[in-house]
Amino acid sequence: MTTTGGWGETPKVGISLGGVPAFHFHSYVGMAAGLTLETVVTRLEDPNAAASAEAQEAAVTSIEVTASELPQLVGSRDRNLHSIEDRFGVRLVPTDGAVLVYGDKPRAEQAAEALDGVLHLIRAERDVTGRDVALVVEAVSNGSCRQVKEVLNNTIVTTYRNKPVRPKTLGQARYIQTIADNDLVLCIGPAGTGKTFLAMATAVAALRSGQVSRIVLTRPIVEAGEQLGFLPGDMLEKVQPYLRPLHDALTDIIGFQRFERLLGRGVIEVMPLAYMRGRTINDAVMVLDEGQNTTPGQMKMFLTRMGFGSKMIVTGDITQTDLPQGAQGGLNHAMSVLAQVKGVGICKLDRNDIVRHPLVQRIVDAYEATGKGQTPTSPANPQPGSASDAP
């Protein structure tokens, strides 16, 4: 390998491959773009073959990109480009100032739309991850890229640590949009899909913007298969362990001290579901968590508490109910009864929306397979401490 170029000129790199005459390309591709030499070399072909191919094939389209944007668009070891290539069956070639798209025209246009979507996030100063690229690619495949770009680009709320809260999956993006479009939203999904946290984030955003004057959080007091007996303290101290997850979610967003101040002033209310009976709550965002543990009667009682200017969000995981065996769940019942009611939005998240530890997704898959009568896959002869199930 040799380098050429005089003082003040753009340096170029020369590579000789097995007797093939050396050729040059601008260091923009290799160095300014942050690509490794190995990665660049793998994208280069025999010059004679390339010339022949170019004579037969012209780029269907190209996406303009600046030198500062290219490294993030390409990704480490071309990972982002490979994701788009594999999904749409095209070939992407980064050049000086653009990414060329080769392939069947309809697929090339989809790939170009995906590149444009990723660039949209980069230009919005978002640190694009592999998950973001996968989300954009999925959105393009489903024909919803424009909507997803708009939702992903919008920060729901900024935490007290100045960190933006944004949806991380296509399902979460649809969930946020459903909340914006409806006064009542029923959301179900497995653990780790962000149902409760995103509901809290939208509630805080509405409070900060003045759309509502308070936040009301509630959940049914149901033990998770254990008999805890009598708990010490007054009413609030007795139910505190059950409501702790709601406290934690809000504290992560607004901080402990502000949470305590708003709680003391009544701007934020956290209470057991049983204490909602007889109330009419106006000008508030009301969040019911663990909705799968309500009975149909309790769910109806909660939903009819809505007053003027209020919005309701009900979340739950219908695969994890703590109701007595055979009892009908209020969330399932409400979803069937209210499916066609105007102003009610229903959102279903799935395993693809899990944003916790990667193992959580595999745990959910294993339990779902068992519930369907399938046998979860496992190592033939597992050994203690084996890493055979590592990602």
N, C-alpha and C positions, 0 to 999 in steps of 0.2 A: 504494500500500500504506500502511495506517495502523496505528498501535498504540493500544490503549486499555487502561484499567485504572488504578485509583487507587493511591495510596501503600500499599504492603503487600499489594496484591491480586496475584493471578496474572496476569501480562501476557498479552494476547491479540493476535493478529495479524489484521488485516482485509485482504482482497484483493478487488479488483474486476476482473472479467474481462469486457472487451468489453461494458459496459453491464449485465451481470448484477448484481443487487443484491449488495452486499458481504456476506460472511459471515465468521464467526470460528471459530478453533479454538485450543485451548490450546497454548501454546508448548512443552508437553511433547513434542509430535510433532516440531516443527520444531527447537527449540533444545536441550532437555534430552536428546532422543534423538540429537543430533548429526547430524541430517539436513540437507542443504542445502535452501535454499528452493526451488530448481528441482526437486529430487526430490520435495518435499512437494507442490508445485503439480501435478506430473505425476500424482500419485496422487489428486488431487481432481477431481471431476466437476462439471458444472453442478448446482447445488443442486436445481433442479426435477427434473432427470433422475434425480439420486441418490435423491430422495424417492420417485420413481415406481419405481425399481429396488428400493429397500428394501421397498416394499409387496409386490413380487412375489417377492423373494428374501430369505431370512433366512440368517444365517451358520449353516453346518452345525455348526461347533464353534469353540472359541476356546482359546487357550493363554495362561495368565496369565504375565506377565513384568513385572519391576520396571524402574524408570527406569534403574538402573545396568546392567541386562542388555540392554536394548533396542538400544543402539548396536552392540554386538558381534553380537547376533542378526540385526539388519537388514543389517549390513555396509556398506562404503563404497558410496554411491550405490545402496543397496538390492540389492547384488550377491547376497547370500545368499538374500534372499527371491525374487529373480528366478530363481535356480537351482532352488529348490523349486517355484515356480510353473510353470516351463517343463517340469520333469520330470513333474509330476502333473496339469497342466492345470487348475489352480485359481487363485483370486485371494486374495491375502493382504493384509489391511488392518491396519496397526498402529494401535492406539488407546491411550487412557489406561489402562494396566494390563493390556493383553492384545493378542494378535494374532488377528484374526478370520479364519476360513477359509471361503471361499465356493466352491461347486462341487458336482459330483457326489459323493454321500455316500461311496462307497468310496474315491475319489481324495482327498477332503477328509480322510478319516481317515488315509490314508497321509501326506498333507502334515503333518497335526497330529503324527503320530508322528515325522516328520523334524524338525519344530520342537522337539519334546520332546527328541529326541536331541542336537540342537545345544545346547539349554539345559543338558542334562546335562553336556556338556563345559565350558560356560561356568561352571557352578556348581562344577565341580571345579577352578576357577582355571586352566584351560588357555586359552592364547591361540589362539582358533579361527581357522583359515585357510580359504581357499577350498577347499583340498584336503580339510580335515576335513569341510566341509559336503558336498562331492561324495561322500566316503566314506560318510557317514551316509545320504545320499539313495540311494546304491547298495545299502546294507545294507537299508534299508526296502523297496526294490524286490525284493530277494531274500529277504525275510522273516527276516533275521538281525540285525535292528537291536539287539535286546537283548543278544545275545552280543557284538556289535561294541562297543557302549557299554561293556560291562564290561571288554573287553580294552583298548580305547583309553584308558579312564580309569585303568588300572593302569600305573604306571611299571615298566619291566623292571628298570632299575638307574639309579643316579645317578652321573654321572662325577665324576672328581676335581675338576672345575671346578664341581660342583654343578648340572650340567645333566641333566635327566631324559632317559632314552632310552625312547622309546615307538614303537610301530608307526605308520607314516604312511599306510598304505593298507590296504584290506580284505584283500588277499592277505597282507600282512605280519602282520596281526592273526590270520589263520587259521594262519599259520606258527608264531607264538608259541603259539597254542592247541594245535597239533599236537605241539610240543615238550613242552608240559606234560602231554599225555595219553599219550605213548608213550616207551619207553626207547630206541628207534632211529628216527631221522627221516632220510629221504632228501629233499633239497630241490633242485630244479632251477629255473633261471630265467636270463634274460639279464643282462648286466652292469648294475650299478647298482641292483639290486633289494634290496640289503641282506642277502643270504643269509649271508655270512660275518660281517658286523658284528653282526647280531642273534644269531647263534649264539654269538659271543664275549660279548655282553651277557648272555645267559641263563646262560652258563658262569660269568661273574663273579658274577652274582646268586646262583647255587647255592653258590659258594664262600663268599661273604660270609654267607649264611644258615646255613652249616654243613651243608648237604645233602650236600656232597662235600668231600674234603680236598685235591683237586688238579685241575689242568686240564692236559690233554694235547692238544697241537696238532700236526698233521702234514699233509703234502701230498707227492705224488709229485714226484720231481726229474726233470722233463721240460723240455727247452729248447723255447721257443716258435718252432720253425722255424729256429733259428740254431745254428751250431756254435761254441760259446764256447771250446772247447779246454780245456786244463788250467788250473785256477784255483789261485792261490797259497794257502798257509796250511795249518792243520790241518783236521781233518774239519769242525768247526763253522764255521770261516771259509770253507771251500769251499761249504757249503750255505747260508750266510747270505743270499746274494742271492735264493735261491729262497723262503726262509722270511720274507723281509722284510715281505710284506703281512700276515702273521699278527702280527708284532711291532707293526706300525703300528696295526692294529685294537685290540689290547690296550692299547697306549700311549695311544690316544685316550680310553680308558675309565678306566684306573687311573693314568695318568701314568707317565713314563719311570722315575723313581726307584723307585717301588713295583714296577714291572715288573721292574727289575733285581734288587731284593731278593728277590722271590718266585722269580725264575728261579734266583738263586744258592742258594736254600734248597731247590730242587726242587719247590716248590709248583706252579710252572708249568714244563711241559716242552714244548719246541719241537724237533721232530726230523723227519728224512726218513722217509717211509713204509717204506723198506727196513729201517730199524732197529727196526720194531715186531715183526718175526717172533720167535716164541718167548716173547713176554711175555703175562702175564695181568694186566690192569689193573683193580684194584678201587677203589671209592669215588671215582670221577672222572667228569668230563665230558670226553669225547673228541671232538674236532672234526677231521674230515678235509676239507680244502679242495681244490678243483680235482679233485673225484672223477671227472670225465669223462676225466682223463688216466691213470686206473688201468686195468689189464687185469682181466678177471674173476677171475683167480687172485689178484692183489693185493687186490682188493676183498674176496674171501672171507677172505684172511689177516687183513685189518684187522678185519672184522666179528666174527671169532671171537676177538679179543683181549679182548672185553668180560668183565669180572669182576663180582662181586657189588656191588650198590649203584652201578653205573656207568650212564651214559647216553651215547649216541652220536648225533652229528649229522654227516651227510655232505652237502656242498654241491657244486654244479658247474653249469656251463653246457654242455649237450650240443651246442650249436652252435659251440663253440670248443674243439675237441679238438686236441691236439698229438701224438697217437699216429700211428704210420705209417699211410699210406692203406690202408684195408681192414681195419684191426685193430678188433676189437670192444671197445667201451668198457665198463669195469667198472660204471659207474654205471647206464647203460642196462640192462645185464644184470641187475643187482641189483634194479632197479625192477620188471622183469618177473617175476623169480623170487620176490621177497618180497611181491608185491602183496597176497596173501591171508593172509600170516602175522600172527597176533595179536601185538600189541605193536610192530608196525612201522607208522609213519606216513609217508605220501608226500605231499609238498606241491609244487605247481607254481605258480611265480610267472610273470607275463607282463609285457608292455610297460606295462601300467597300474600296475605296482608300481615302476617305475623312479623313483628319487628323486635322481638326479644332474642335471647340467645338462640343460635341455630338449632340447638337440641330441642327446643320447645316445639318447633315445626315437626320434627321427627316423632316426638312424643304424641302430638295430636294425630299424626298419620297412623301411628301404631294403634291407638285407641279406636280410631274410626274403622280401621281394618278389622279389629276384633269385634266391634259392634256389628259389622256386616257379615260376620261369620267367617272371615278370612283369617289366615294364620300369619302374623307379622313375620317378615323375613328376619333371620338372625344368623350369626355365624354358626357353622356346622359344629365346631368344637371350641366354644369360647373358653378362654383361659382367664384366670384371675388377673385383673389389671390389664387385660388386652385392649389394644387401641384399634381393633378391627372395625369398630363402628365410627371411627373418627372421620370428619369430613375430608 
